[in-house]
């Protein structure tokens, strides 16, 4: 497993954990759009964080579930994974 989360992986997690389907290319174009506008609420984001913790056996920072945009989320999560590598 890669040490960084890609847009493709985040799109898959959004579908699995929150039931929201967004094509990776669309997600990349809308990386600065709020999660709420994409249909992800706080519980959905919490599910994504939990799935990442299970996949990587690494606790995510508490701020991960409070990120407002996919870009902010990916930056925070990827910096956490790289620090633990």
N, C-alpha and C positions, 0 to 999 in steps of 0.2 A: 504494500500500500504506500502510496506517495505520502511524503511528509507535508505536502500542501494540499489544501482543498481547492479543487478547480470549480469553475462556474458550472461545468457539467455535473460534477458531484453534488454541488449545492442544489441544482435543479432536481436531481434525483431524490435528494433528501426532502426537498419541499413536497414532492409528490408522495413519498412514502410516509413521512411524519406528519404532514399537514393536509394532505389530500389536494394540493394545488399543483396543477400542471402548468409549467412555464417552460417553453423551449429554451435550451441553453443560449442560443444566439439572441433570443429576445431578452433573456435575463442579463446577458452581457451588455446589451444596448440600454437596458433600464437599471443599471447597477446603482444609480443615484436616486432611483424612485423608492419611496418608502415601502416597507414590507406590507403595510396595511393596504396600500394601493394595489399590490399584487395578490391580495387575498389572504395574507398570512397574519394571524392575530398573535397575541403573546403566548397563548398555549401552543400554537403551531411552532413558533420559534423555540419554545422550551423543548418540544419534541425533537426538533432538529438538533439542538444542543445535546440532548440525551443520546440520540443516535450517534453523534460524532464521538461522544465520550466512550460509548460502547465499542465503536469501530477502532478507535485509536488507543483505547485503554489509558486515556489521559484526561484529567479533569479540565474542562474549559473554564476560562475566567468568568466570574460572576457577571461581568458586563456583557458577555456574549448574548445573553437573552434580552438585553435592553438595546441592542443595536437597532438603528432605525432603517438602514438600507443594506442591500446585499453587499455593496462595496465595503462599508464599514464592518460588516460581519466577517467577510473574507479576510480583510486586513488584520482584524483582531485575532481571529482563529488561526490564521496562518503564522502570525508572529508568535503565538503561543506554541504551536506545533514545532516551529523552527527552534525556539528557545529550549524545548525539551529534547531535541534531536541529539 
